[in-house]
Amino acid sequence: MNNHYDVIVIGSGPGGEGAAMKAAKEGKHVAMTEQYPLVGGNCTHRTTIPSKTLRQNIQQMIDTGNYQDGTLPMLLESAESVIGQQSAMRRGFYERNRIDVAHGRAAFLDLHTIEVRNPDSLPRQYRADAFVIAVGARPYHPPDVDFSHPLIVDSDTVLSLQTNPRSITIYGAGVIGCEYASIFRGLRLKVNLINTRDRLLAFLDDEIIDALSYHLRENGVLIRHNEEYDKVVADAAGVTVYLKSNKTIRSDVLLWAQGRTGNTDRMGLEELGLELDSRRNIVVNECYQSAQPHIYAVGDVVGYPSLASAAYDQGRFAATHLVFGTCEDHLVKYIPTGIYTIPEISSVGLTERELTANRVPYEVGHSLFRNLARAQIAGRTTGMLKLLFHRETLEILGVHCFGSQASEIIHIGQAILAQKGEANSLMYFINTTFNYPTMAEAYRVAALNGLNRIAAFRSVGEP
Ligand SMILES: Cc1cc2nc3c(=O)[nH]c(=O)nc-3n(C[C@H](O)[C@H](O)[C@H](O)COP(=O)(O)OP(=O)(O)OC[C@H]3O[C@@H](n4cnc5c(N)ncnc54)[C@H](O)[C@@H]3O)c2cc1C
């Protein structure tokens, strides 16, 4: 490897990869530094890919009723194959684009020099004109919980559980907590889901929140809202969570899923004058520049939206700005949410709560999966698509879906919602011929349902 580059990217998750590829394609001499021996980031090795593979395998097991002993370690092992394919493919991207990869932990020595430390070799120094920091985040560990105990795990270490617990307590009912509640309940464990708030995933539409709560409970997840831990005590046989409300919850394993922290420790960032927020994320401007304009930061280490999907785009935008001094592209206004609970949830745009608060005259159109031929054929009749649209202009304002394939189905609605002017209209779904039988047909059904509501109102005589 050389020692001087135009751009050095730190961290090979989707954010770092997006930045490295864009800079290389624009002719820059680029190096990637990654502290782990394989590229792909936490996304590939510890978070998105393993959790989604695990979920898919469990869904298959639920469908076939084929439960076997030793299931969790076995299912986790099968995720290794997908992780291996993803990582190998990504390594190929670096090779093809002539991006040097240095494995080791990077820290800044000065504004243009980093040192990369790797237990297998001597520290090496590299210099660059510009940097993109894409080091991601890790699970937050409160200091009074003993994460060295083998029965207390977080969303990273849960993937190396070698036992087959019969019960689990999940502390934190955000997206990760709810996804793992579905996963473990799918494995037929007793699941306690402890929520520090008064409802699940408050950013979703209320009807979807109700549906999620109903289905988690219906499947046997015990949800406790408005609870906070007082202390956590673990022994050789299990973990007890003492709640401030005087309840105690005992289970074989505790999964802590409450918050994430930027991986910015011991990187020499404060010494360079970079600003960090209370979660140790790097503060950046709209072009992803830190307080030092030649040092960019993207992905989870800059906080919201903390999604693999967005991280890749942020990386590309940062590299565009780095190369051209300007970047016209920004993340879309409405980033879709894909939540891989069982059933799956996805939404884009505004919720009924937001529209009501903003006094927007809207109407709702529903399509229940149980009435769709494709859902009946596939045996996936749990679910619903809900369209929110402007009563007068028929503009689509929000699309909310739960049920099988929700995170795929949502993109049809997203494509129309993103259109400008009259092209964003409920009428698209009514005037379009959809394949039959498909889940996409839900859009036509929901649109007609919504339009009929307006028509019924108008026939009575709109004021
Ligand atoms: C359980 C779970 C499930 C998720 N599921 C989804 C999902 O379904 N869809 C979705 O869009 N998002 C999902 N996410 C979020 C997604 O994982 C992150 O948004 C994404 O990984 C962020 O990418 P990134 O580029 O910021 O970095 P990361 O993927 O976090 O990678 C950062 C890399 O930087 C490396 N690194 C760190 N410090 C250094 C250093 N000093 N020197 C060198 N290298 C370093 C790390 O080793 C790591 O490889 C999930 C997250 C969790 C926790």
The ligand as a Tripos MOL2 file, in Angstrom:
@<TRIPOS>MOLECULE
LIG
   53    58     1     0     0
SMALL
NO_CHARGES

@<TRIPOS>ATOM
      1 C1        -30.0110   -5.4790   15.0530 C.3       1 LIG1
      2 C2        -29.9920   -4.4410   13.9470 C.ar      1 LIG1
      3 C3        -30.7430   -4.6460   12.8070 C.ar      1 LIG1
      4 C4        -30.7180   -3.7010   11.7760 C.ar      1 LIG1
      5 N1        -31.4940   -3.9100   10.6740 N.ar      1 LIG1
      6 C5        -31.5170   -2.9940    9.6780 C.ar      1 LIG1
      7 C6        -32.3410   -3.1680    8.5340 C.ar      1 LIG1
      8 O1        -33.0590   -4.1710    8.4350 O.2       1 LIG1
      9 N2        -32.2990   -2.2330    7.5390 N.ar      1 LIG1
     10 C7        -31.4960   -1.1220    7.6220 C.ar      1 LIG1
     11 O2        -31.5010   -0.2980    6.6860 O.2       1 LIG1
     12 N3        -30.7150   -0.9150    8.7030 N.ar      1 LIG1
     13 C8        -30.7090   -1.8200    9.7240 C.ar      1 LIG1
     14 N4        -29.9100   -1.6130   10.8360 N.ar      1 LIG1
     15 C9        -29.0390   -0.4170   10.8680 C.3       1 LIG1
     16 C10       -27.7710   -0.6810   10.0470 C.3       1 LIG1
     17 O3        -27.1000   -1.8120   10.5450 O.3       1 LIG1
     18 C11       -26.8720    0.5290   10.1260 C.3       1 LIG1
     19 O4        -27.6000    1.6790    9.7930 O.3       1 LIG1
     20 C12       -25.6750    0.4150    9.1690 C.3       1 LIG1
     21 O5        -24.9070   -0.7110    9.4680 O.3       1 LIG1
     22 C13       -24.8200    1.6760    9.2750 C.3       1 LIG1
     23 O6        -23.7720    1.5780    8.3730 O.3       1 LIG1
     24 P1        -22.4230    2.4050    8.5650 P.3       1 LIG1
     25 O7        -21.8380    2.5330    7.2030 O.co2     1 LIG1
     26 O8        -22.6680    3.6190    9.3540 O.co2     1 LIG1
     27 O9        -21.4250    1.4840    9.4050 O.3       1 LIG1
     28 P2        -21.4250    0.0450   10.0120 P.3       1 LIG1
     29 O10       -22.1990   -0.9420    9.2280 O.co2     1 LIG1
     30 O11       -21.7680    0.1950   11.4590 O.co2     1 LIG1
     31 O12       -19.8810   -0.3270    9.8820 O.3       1 LIG1
     32 C14       -18.8810    0.4510   10.4850 C.3       1 LIG1
     33 C15       -17.5430   -0.2230   10.2810 C.3       1 LIG1
     34 O13       -16.5070    0.6190   10.7640 O.3       1 LIG1
     35 C16       -15.5230   -0.1760   11.3720 C.3       1 LIG1
     36 N5        -14.7760    0.6530   12.3210 N.ar      1 LIG1
     37 C17       -15.2190    1.2170   13.4650 C.ar      1 LIG1
     38 N6        -14.2540    1.9560   14.0440 N.ar      1 LIG1
     39 C18       -13.1670    1.8490   13.2340 C.ar      1 LIG1
     40 C19       -11.8650    2.3980   13.2970 C.ar      1 LIG1
     41 N7        -11.4940    3.2420   14.2670 N.pl3     1 LIG1
     42 N8        -10.9940    2.0570   12.3070 N.ar      1 LIG1
     43 C20       -11.3570    1.2220   11.2990 C.ar      1 LIG1
     44 N9        -12.5880    0.6980   11.1980 N.ar      1 LIG1
     45 C21       -13.4920    1.0090   12.1460 C.ar      1 LIG1
     46 C22       -16.3190   -1.2670   12.0550 C.3       1 LIG1
     47 O14       -15.4950   -2.3910   12.2780 O.3       1 LIG1
     48 C23       -17.4030   -1.5440   11.0330 C.3       1 LIG1
     49 O15       -17.0180   -2.5650   10.1580 O.3       1 LIG1
     50 C24       -29.9260   -2.5340   11.8950 C.ar      1 LIG1
     51 C25       -29.1760   -2.3180   13.0520 C.ar      1 LIG1
     52 C26       -29.2050   -3.2550   14.0820 C.ar      1 LIG1
     53 C27       -28.3880   -2.9970   15.3200 C.3       1 LIG1
@<TRIPOS>BOND
     1     1     2 1
     2     2     3 ar
     3     2    52 ar
     4     3     4 ar
     5     4     5 ar
     6     4    50 ar
     7     5     6 ar
     8     6     7 ar
     9     6    13 1
    10     7     8 2
    11     7     9 ar
    12     9    10 ar
    13    10    11 2
    14    10    12 ar
    15    12    13 ar
    16    13    14 ar
    17    14    15 1
    18    14    50 ar
    19    15    16 1
    20    16    17 1
    21    16    18 1
    22    18    19 1
    23    18    20 1
    24    20    21 1
    25    20    22 1
    26    22    23 1
    27    23    24 1
    28    24    25 2
    29    24    26 1
    30    24    27 1
    31    27    28 1
    32    28    29 2
    33    28    30 1
    34    28    31 1
    35    31    32 1
    36    32    33 1
    37    33    34 1
    38    33    48 1
    39    34    35 1
    40    35    36 1
    41    35    46 1
    42    36    37 ar
    43    36    45 ar
    44    37    38 ar
    45    38    39 ar
    46    39    40 ar
    47    39    45 ar
    48    40    41 1
    49    40    42 ar
    50    42    43 ar
    51    43    44 ar
    52    44    45 ar
    53    46    47 1
    54    46    48 1
    55    48    49 1
    56    50    51 ar
    57    51    52 ar
    58    52    53 1
@<TRIPOS>SUBSTRUCTURE
     1 LIG1         1 GROUP 0 **** ****
